[in-house]
Amino acid sequence: MSYKSDIEIAREAKKRPIQEIGAKLEIPDAELLPFGHDKAKVSQAFIDSVQDREDGKLILVTAINPTPAGEGKTTTTVGLGDGLNRIGKKTAICIREASLGPNFGMKGGAAGGGYAQVVPMEDMNLHFTGDFHAITSAHNLLAAMIDNHIYWGNELSIDERRVTWRRVVDLNDRALRDVVTSLGGVANGFPRQTGFDITVASEVMAILCLSKNLADLQSRLGDIIVAYTRDRDPITCRDIGADGAMTVLLNDAMLPNLVQTLENNPAFVHGGPFANIAHGCNSLIATKTALKLADYVVTEAGFGADLGAEKFMNIKCRKGGLSPSCVVLVATVRAMKMNGGVAKADLGVENVEAVEAGCPNLGRHIENVKSFGVPVVVAINHFVTDTDAEVQAVKDYVAQHGSEAILCQHWAKGSEGTEALATRVAEIADAGAANFAPLYDDDQSLFDKIETIAKRIYRADEVLADKKIRDQLKAWEEAGYGNLPVCMAKTQYSFSTDPNLRGAPTGHSVPIREVRLSAGAGFVVVICGEIMTMPGLPSKPAALSIGLDAQGDIQGLF
C-alpha cells in the first residue's frame, strides 16, 4: 500500500481563512494581525482583555526517550487536539515553532505528520512569521554592543576574558562552536575567543517564552548577565544599554501565532527553546492565552519526559502558575523493540519478547510523571507494521503500572483515530484527580535540586561535579540566585548521559561539565556529559533532499 507524504497531505489541506479560526476562540477579526490568509498574530490588547477569565484544562503530551524509529509526539499532540474537538470539546493546541537547524539536519519538518498536522506546514518549517529571525537579531545586537562598548574605551571595565555572551545562528554549524573574533588589526577591535550557539539555545529565546508581556520581556532582557569585571562583578544587558533596542526587535515576535490543523481547529505555534539545552516548551503567553479561550488546551514538551516534561513541570509550570490536569505519554511498538535490542532494519518483524524487554523505559517515564501528582495515559502511536500481539504486550505492561494504554491511529485517520484517547483524557481532566506539585522547593540549594532530578528522574547514583562547579553554584546562591530552578542539559536518547544506554538504566553517574546562569530567563543551566549547545549536521543532512520541483513546489520537508 502506498501512502502520501506529509507534505503532499498538507498541500491538499482545505484551509479556512485565519479569521474563521480565530472566531472559533471568539477572537475578533480586528485583534488578529494577519500574515497572509492562513496565519496571524494575536494582539496584546486582546490577550490583556481576557485575563480575568477562568482557565481551561491543561493537557501535556510527552514521550519516551526518542529513538531513530520515531515516536510522533507532535503528531499525537495535534491528533489529540483534533480528537477532543471531534467529541465536542472546545480545544486549542499549543506547540513550538520549528528551528531551521534540525529541519535541515535530522528532522526535515516539525509540524506533525500524516492526517494530524498543523498548516501551513511549509511556512511553519521555514521562516514562518519571522520570530526566530527577530530573536537571532536581538541576541546578536547585544553581542555587537558588548564588543562596541569595549572598543570605545570600556567604561564598565569589562574583563575581555570574562565575556560570557556568545552569538547565535538558527542553523546547525559545528564550525562555529569555537571562534576567534576581531582579527585583522586595531580597527576591528580586541581579538578574543568566543563561539556560536543555535538560536533555540539562546537565553533570549527562553526569556521570550517565559515573559508575560513586553514590559516583563524588557525587564528580563535587562537582567541577562553578559560579562564580568576583573573583580568578578557582573555586567548586565541593562548596563550595556541594549535592553530597549532588543525589546523593539522582539515587539512582534512576542505575540503568539495562530494557525490551524488539517481539520481547521485552532493551534497556537509560538517560541521554540531546545529541550536538551533550554526548557523545551512553547511560550507561556501562548499557553496562558489558550487556557483563557478554550476549555481544553493540548500542549507538548520536547524530547522524552525525562527532559521535556520534567522542565515543563519544574520550570514552566512554576514560572507561570500552571497546573496540568492530565499527561499523555506517547510510545510506539517500534521504539519498545529498539529499547529491547532490535536493530532499526528489523523493526517490521513481529517480536513480542523485544517489546516486553523494551517496556521498562516506558514504565520509568510513567513513574516519573506520576511523581508530579498528575494522572498518566499512554498513547500507542500506531504504525502499520505493529501486530495485535505487540500492541497487547504494551497495553498489558502499562496496566501493570496502574495506567492504561490506548491505541491511536491519528497519522492515518486524523481525529477519528484519537477519539478513544480524547474521550478518556477528557474524563480524567474533568475528574480533577490531579494534585500537581513540582519535584523540588525553591529554597533547596542549587546542587540539591540537581541531585533531586538526577536521582529521582534519571535514577542515577551520584552527580559528579568538581570544586569549581560547586563553588560557582554557591557563589550564585550568595548573589541571590539560589531560589532559581535548574535546567538540565543532557542527551535526549537516554535517562543517563550516555546516548547509547537505552532502556531504564540504574547505577550510573551524571557528570556536570559546565553551569551557566540564565538570570533573565530565571534558571541555571546544568550542562551534563557531551551535550552541545551548537549541533552539527549528520553525514547526510535532510537539506540534501530539500528543494523545489519543476512547478516551484517545495520537496523534501516531510
Buried (B, 14 or more C-beta within 10 A) or exposed (E): EEEEBBBEBBBEBEBBBBBEBBBBBEBEEEBBBBBEEBBBBBBBEBBEEBEEEEBBBBBBBBBBBBBEBBBBBBBBBBBBBBBBBBBEBBBBBBBBBBBBBBBBBBBBBBBBBBBBBBBBBBBBBBEBBEBBBBBBBBBBBBBEBBBEBBBEEEEBEBBBEBBBBBBBBBBBBEEBBEBEBBEEEEEEBEEBEBBBBBBBBBBBBBBBBBBBEBEBBBBBBBBBBBBBBEEEEBBBBBBBEBBEBBBBBBEBBBBBBBBBBBBBBBBBBBBBBBBBBBBBBBBBBBBBBBBBBBBBBBBBBBBBBBBBBBBBBBBBBBBBEBBBBBBBBBBBBBBBBBBBBBEEEEBBEBBBEBBBBBBBBBBBBBBBBBBBBBBBBBBBBBBEEBBEEBBBBBBEBBEEBEBEBBBBBBBBBBBBBBBBBBBBBBEBBBEEEBEBBBBBEEEBEBBEBBBBBBBBBBBBEEBBBEEEBBEBBBEBBEEEBBEBBBBBBBBBBBBBBBBEBBBBBEEBBBBBBBBBBBBBBBBBBBBBBEBBBBBBBEEEBBBEEBEEEEEEEBBBBB
